[in-house]
């Protein structure tokens, strides 16, 4: 009989992920009032998203490399302290430069939290339940995208953008208290157990998981960032909010399915997820002006992508062993690189070829991901057949 999951600390981790995603994405819906209040252009206000990503991208690997010996709950609390202070500073910022500094600090806190989240959730439960624990901890991500960001945007536009960030600061403070009271402490690594970054990268399967993250997240962000021009041939550009809501709801369903099956069927679920995304891309390529095909493609896209964070992080936990936190920091860095790359690559494709080039680019990236998954599956089968090899 399986042990009961420690739901309170796991759900608290899920809310921490929720705070992280909402903190990252909220400015995108509040650019106009932020720009007006801070007396800058909307484009300048948009740099609040970029500086957050830069902070997370630059901080994740160095922080985890330096802090491997620190107990894990203490590090999580430190990350939440960072969110509490950074969002409070954003809410109180009297000038544009101060706001950007606060956003960099929030990104640094995010880099630390994402590096810890999956490994800490997995460490709370027996090995046969680690995938389910990671799924619960990651459930805050689609919840934030489907409901948190729209709600925060609504609140910010109605009664002031600063209040939205103040609320996030208060929520982080509450989560710190709950984690301190309910989550078990987990020791950091002893000096003799720590591996250099190069050796972590060389662990079997780690580089392959990072390749998967780069291909799939890059494909997702090309589509997600430029969804409005993609919807124009079908006349759905004005309904982008409804399209993204369908994507969010489908992602939630995917998280539930992933959490239920990931511990038993990790490799098949990686394959199914990638294949669903490829079918969605094919529909978008073959029927770009057909409304029903677009809705179906978006639903499949959500079902494919909603659970990938859980799948990738579970795979990394399995491959990295005791070096999981450093390996997860690499995953966070590659994930942020793919987010930035989605905007750059998608923009270049849109400018040079047009939106018709998106689906072939997605299919190429997903084919590379499929190859990596298949290679991993073949190696897993050989290892099972020859356990002493």
N, C-alpha and C positions, 0 to 999 in steps of 0.2 A: 504494500500500500504506500502510495506516495505521501511524503510529508506535506503538511499544509504550507502554502506559500506565505511569507511575511508580507501581507498585502499593504499594511500601512506604510512601511518604509519604501516599498516598491512603487506605490501610488504617489508617494512624495517625490521620488525620483522622476516619475512621469510628469508631475507638475513642474519640476525643475527644468525638464526638457521643454515643457510648454512655455515657461518664462523665457528660456533661451531663444526659442524660435520667434515668439512675439516681439521680444526686444530687438531681434535682428530685422524683422520684416515690417514692423509697425511704421517707421518713418515713411515707407513707400506710399502709404495711404494718407499721410499727414504732411506731405511736402509743402502744399500751398500755405496752410496756417503757420507752419514752422518758418518758412521763408519770409512771410509777412512779419511775424513777430521778431525775428532775428535780423531783419532788414538786409536780406540777401536774395539772390535769384533762386528760382525753383531748382535749377541745375546745381547750384552750390549746396542747397539743402539736401539734394540727393547724395552728396558725398558722405552724409551721415551713415548711409548703408555701406558704402565702399570702405570707410575707415573702420567700421565694425569688422568687416571681413578681413581687412588687413591685420588688425589686432589678433584675430583668431588664427589666421594663417601663420603669422610670424611667431606666435607664442606657444602653440601646442607642443611641438617637439622639444624646444629648449626647456620649457617649464617641467615637463614630465621627466626629461633626462636629469634635471637638477634635483627634482623632488621625489625620486624613486624611494627614498628611505623614509618618507613622512607617512604616518598612518593615514589610511584612505578616507575615513570619515572626516578627519581634520582638513584634508585637502578639499573635500566636497563643501564643507562649511566655509572654507576660504573662498571658493568659487562663488558661493551664494552671497558672501560678504561683498565680493566684487560687484555682483549684480545689484545688490541693495544700494551701494554707494554710487555706482555708475548711473543707474536710472534716476536716483535722487538728484545727482549732479546735472543730469540732462534736464530734469524737470525744473531745476532752479537756475540753469545756465542763463547768464545775463548777456552773453555775447556768443557770436558764431565760433570763434576759436575754442572757447571753453566747452561748447557743446561737442565739437569734434574730439577734443581730448577725452571727454566722458564716454564717447562712443568707442574710442580705441580701448579704453579700460574695460568696457562691457565686452568687447570682442576678445580681449585677453582672458576674462573670466569664462567666456564661452569655450575657448580653446581648452582650458583646464577641465571644465565640467564634461565636455564631450569625450575627452580622453579617459575619464574615470567612470563614466556612467555604466557602460556595458560590463566592464570587469567587476565593478562593485556589486551590480545587480546579480551577476552570475555567482559571485562569492557568497551570497546570502543563502543559496539553495543547494541541494544535492546536484551532482552532475547531470542526472537525467531530467532536471527541471530548469537548467540554466537558460535554454532557449526561450521558454515561457516567461521566465523572470525578465530577460532582456526585452521581450515583446511588451510586457507591461510597462517597463521603464521607458520604452520608446514610444508608447502610445500617445504621449503628450505632443509629439511632433505633428501628426495629421490633425489632431484636435486643435492645435494652435493655428494651422493653416486654414482649416475649414471654418473655425468659429472664433478663435482668439483674435486673430488679426482683423477680421471684419468688425468684431465687437469693439476692439480697441480703436479702430478707425472711426466708428460711429460715435463713440464717447468723445474722442479727440476733436472731431469736427463739430459736435454739438456744444460741448461745455469746456473745450480747451485741450490742446495737445499735451500740455504739461501734466494735466491730471492723469492721463493715460500712463505716462512714465512713472508718476508718483505711485499709482496703483500697483504697477509692476514691482517697484521698490518695496512696497509694503508686503506684497505676496512673497517675495524672496525672503524677507525677514521672518515671516510666519513659517516658511519651509525650513529655515535654519533651526527654528525651535523644535519643530516636529522631528527632523532628522536627528537632532541632538538627543532627543528623548527616546526615540524608537529604533534607530538604526544601529546595528552592531559595529564596533570598531574592527577594522582590518589592518594588520600591520603592513608597513611598507617593506620593501625588499632589503635584505642585508647586503652589505657592500660586496661580499663574495658571490652573491646571487645575480648581481646586476650585469647585464650584457651591454656592450657598446652598441650604438645605433646600427652600425654596419652589420654586426652579428645578428641583431634582431631582424633586420631586413633579409638576411640570408636564411632564416629559419624556414623549413619546408612549408610552402603554401602562403606565406605572408605576402611576398611580392605578387603572387597571383590574385590574392584578395584585393590588393591595392590596384591592380590593373582592372579588375571588375568594377571597383568603385569609380575609377576615372572614366571608364567607357560608359557605364550606365548613368551616372550622375551628370556627365557632360551631355549625353543624349537628352536626358530629362530637362536640363536647364536651357538647352537650345530651344526646345519646344515651349517650356514654361515661360521663358523670358519674352519670347516673340509670339505668344499665343494669339494676340489680337490680329496682326497681319495674316497669320495662318488661318484665321476664321473668316476673313473677308470674302474669299470666293464663294462660300456657302451662305453669305449674308448674316453671319452670326457674330460679327465684331461687336455690335451693340449689346450682345448678350454674353459677353465674356465673363461677367460675374456669375451667371447661372452655369456656364460651362465649368468654371473653376470650382463652383460649389459641388457639381456632380463629381469632379475629380476628387475633391476632398472627402465626400461621402464614400466613394468607391475605395479611397485609401484607408478609411476607417474599417471598412469591411475586410480589406486585405490584412490590416494589422491583426484583427481578430482571428482570421484563418491562419495567418502565419504563427501567431502565438500558440494556437492549438496543435499545429503539426510540426513545427520547426525542430523540436528535439528528436523526432523520429525520421524525418524526411528532409533534411537540410539540402542535400544535393539535388534531389528531384524538384524541390521548391525553387531553388536557384534557376534550374532549367526552365520550369514552367513560367516563372516570373519574366525571364528574358524573352521567351517565346511569345508570351502575351503582349509584351511591349512591341515586339517585331510585327505581330498581327495588327496592332494599332497603327504602327507606322505605315504598313502596307495599305490599310484602309485609307489613311490620309493621303497616300500617294495616288491610289487608284480612283478615289472618289472625293476629290477636294472640294467639289461644289455641291455634294449631296448631303443634306442636313442630317438625315438619319444615320448615315455612315459616320459623320463627324461625332454625333452623340455617342454612338457605339464605340468609336475609337477612343474617345475621352474616358468612357467607363472602363474599357480594357486597360488603358494607360494607368488609371488610378488603381485598379486591381493589381497591376504589375508592379507599380512603384511604391505603393503604400507600405509594403512589408520589407522593402529591400534594406532599410537601415538595420532592422532586426536580423535579417539573413546575413548581411555582411559582418555585422558585429559579432554574431554567434560564430560565424566561420573564423573570424579573427581570434576569438577566445579559444577556439579549439586548436588553432595552429600555433598561437604565440605562447601558450602555457603561462609560465610565471612572468614572462616579459609582456603580458597583455596590455598593461597601461601604456608603455612606450609604443607598442604596436598600434594601439588605438589612437595615440597622438599622431602617428603617421597617417592613419585612416582619416582623421579629422583634417589634417593638412591637405591631403589629396582631395577630399570632399570639397573643401573651400576653393582649391585650385580649379576643380571642375565647375563650381558655381561661377567663378570669375571667367573661366574659359567659355562657358555657355553664352555669356553676353558677348564676348569678343568674337568667337567663331560664328555664332548666329548672326551678329551684326555684319561680319565680313561676307557671309553667304548671302544675306539679304541684299546687301549693297551691290555685290558683284554679279550674282546669278538670279536672285529673287527667291521668294518663298518656296518655289517648286523644288529647290535644292535641299530643303530641310529633311524630307523623308528619306532620300537616299543617304544623306549624312548619318541620320539616326540608324538606318539599317546597317551601314558599314560599322559603326561603333558597336552596335548590338551583336553583330556577327563576330566581332573580336571578343566580346564578352562571352558569347556562347562557346567559342573555341576554348577560352580559359576555363570555363566551367567543365567542359567535356574532358579536358586534360586533367583537371583535378579529380574528376570522377574516376577516370581510368587508373590514376595513381592510387586512389583510395581502394579500388577493387584489388589491385596488385598487393597493397599492404595487407589487406584482409586475408588474401589467399596465402601470403607468405609472411606471417607475423614475426618470424624470427629473422627475416631478411633485413 
